[in-house]
Each structure stands twice: as structure tokens, then as C-alpha cells.
Amino acid sequence: MSDMEYHEICMWLPYKKELVDEIAEDISRNGYKQDKRIILFEGKILDGRHRYEAAKKAGVEALYKEFLGNKEQAIKLVTSENVKRRMLSNREKEFFYAQRAEALGVQSRGGDRGNQYQSGNPSNDGMAPSAEDHADEIGVSRPTVERWERDRKEIKSDPELAKKANTPEGYVEAKKEVQKRRKATKEEADKIAKLKSLGERSEAEADNVNKKLDRFRDQGIDVDAVQSQKETEDAREAYRERQRPLEEMANEIAKILVDAKDYSFVAALARAAYPKQGELEHAYNIIKGNYNG
């Protein structure tokens, strides 16, 4: 068999030319190992891409066997044989996870069946794998998968980024775009604000605080957009300082108008202050309501 196609699941894994060269050299020296059969699924190579190309390079006919399970089982086989056991980088594992999660779904907390993130081929019991299930099978922590899932959902929600993310390189670029625009959740913002406040109060804690803030930055969160308690108070004070002259000016105008008792001038001032449609009526209703109250 020659010029075989690769199954889409196989293409979720990184291709390494140096591994092909290494296997080809071994085949040339020692022959093709009978127990290293290339696995086919739906008429395409599911597992053994590097060995297949190495056999072609060595001029040896590879051996094959057909995988008889369904797509979900095929995904789990490739995950077990190539992701958890092989030395893949986190970036390579993340791309594989994104494709796997798109195919199998990710069970929402609480285990809702048919949850909104499920797609592709669901499990036989109708339940998508949980984040913990994915983490265990890939060989990473659950928090890592949860971070990956947040990125995956944001990328998927943008059609242009989703299209770009079909390749490992494209996924990296799409993730960068997502992280540029990610804002901290309220819970994250509260933690970041407290950390910043701690760093401002204690120079001894500054290094430790920066290390913890870097963890948020690594998740693509815009840490600089979150203000500490002191920064928030300073911003409020700055706002009050900007408003104080305006308040003083408004009080002076009020005194002048009261002393002058020039109602035509007051009317002209009101029209100038509220020129847009509905603004004068709105001001009138507020003043009348307060006056009558």
C-alpha cells in the first residue's frame, strides 16, 4: 500500500521530520518490526504516520491493521498512544486538546447531558467527557484544561479566528488575539486588586506579588487594566478634583440668577444647557419633582 491518506485525528498530532529519519535508519539496519503495524481507520492512517513515511524512505513495505472501533474510541486510542505517553510540548498538547474537545465536547460542571459545548461524536451514554476526563487522558492538570477550554470557546465564538485555528500555527496566532482582548472576570479582578494593594503596602511582598500577577498574565488576562484599592481611591479623588471647579461655578451661576431675577436670561441659559431633544424636558421634570417634594 502506498500514498495513503492521513485521518484528521492523526493530523492533530505534530509532525517531526527528525523522527521519520530516525525510524527510517532503524528500519534500514534492523528491518521492519512485525509488532509496529500502522493503524488504519475509515481507510486512512490513524496512528503511525512517522513509521509509514519512514518505511517509504527506507524502501520497505509497511504493515497495517484496521481499527474496528468508532470515532470516539479512535480518538481515545490516539490520545493514549501519542499524547499521554509521548514527550509533547504543552503547545502541542493544547492544539490536540482543542481538536479533541471539538469532536467529543466538554461536560459542563454538574454533568448536564447534551451540554452546550458538546459536538461531534458524543459518548455512548450521551455524556461528553468532563475537563477532568480530558486532563487525565492527555496527562495534564484539570486547571490547565480549564484554561485551554476558555481559550478554545473564545476562539470558536469568532468565525475568523476559528478558521485560522485549524492548524497548530494558526491556533497559536488565534490564541494570541484572544488573549489580547481578554478582561479579568470579577473574581479574577478582585484577586488581582488585592494582590496589587498588598504589593503597594509592603515592599517585602513585592516580588511575591509580581510572581502571582504573572500567573494571571500567563492566562492572557489584562492585569494592568485592574486597579488596586489605592488606584481606585486615587481615581475617585482625581474625579472629585476635576468636578470641584464645575460645582463651584454652578453655585456661582445660581447665586447670580437668584439675585438678578431675570427670568428671560434663566430661560435662555436653560435652552443653551439642554439643546438636545428631550434634555430640557428631562431637566424640567427633575427640578419640578424636587421642588414639589
QUIRARA-V465485 format. One line per field, one symbol per residue. phi: phi as a letter, one per 30 degrees, with the letter a starting at -180 (. if undefined). burial: I if it has 16 or more other ideal C-beta (glycine too) atoms within 10 Angstrom, else O. A space follows every 10 residues. Layout:
phi = ???
burial = ???
//
This chain:
phi = .bhddcdedd ddcdcbddde dddddddddc iddddcddcc bhibdcbjed ddddddddic ddcbbcdcdc dedddddddd dbcddddcdd ddddddeedd dddcibddej iddhddcdai cddedicddd eddeddddjb ddeddddddd dddddddced ddddddcedd dddddddddd cdcddedddd dddddddddd dbddcedddd dddddddddi dddddccded dddddddddd dddedddddd dddddddddd hcdddddddd dddbddejdd dddddddddd ddd
burial = OOOIOIIOII IIIIOOOOII OOIIOIIOOO OIOOOOIIII IOOOIIIIII IIIIIIOIOO OIIOOOIOOO IIOIIOIIIO OIIOOOOIOO OIIIIIIIII IIIIIIIOOO OOOOIOIIOO OIOOOOIIII IOIIIOIIOI OOOIIOIIIO IIOIIIOOOO IIOIIOOIOI IOOIIOIIIO OIOIOOOIIO IIIOIIIIIO OOOOOOOOIO OOIOOIOOII IIIOOIIIOO OOOOOOOOOO OOOOOOOOOO OOOOOOOOOO OOOOOOOOOO OOOOOOOOOO OOOOOOOOOO OOO
//
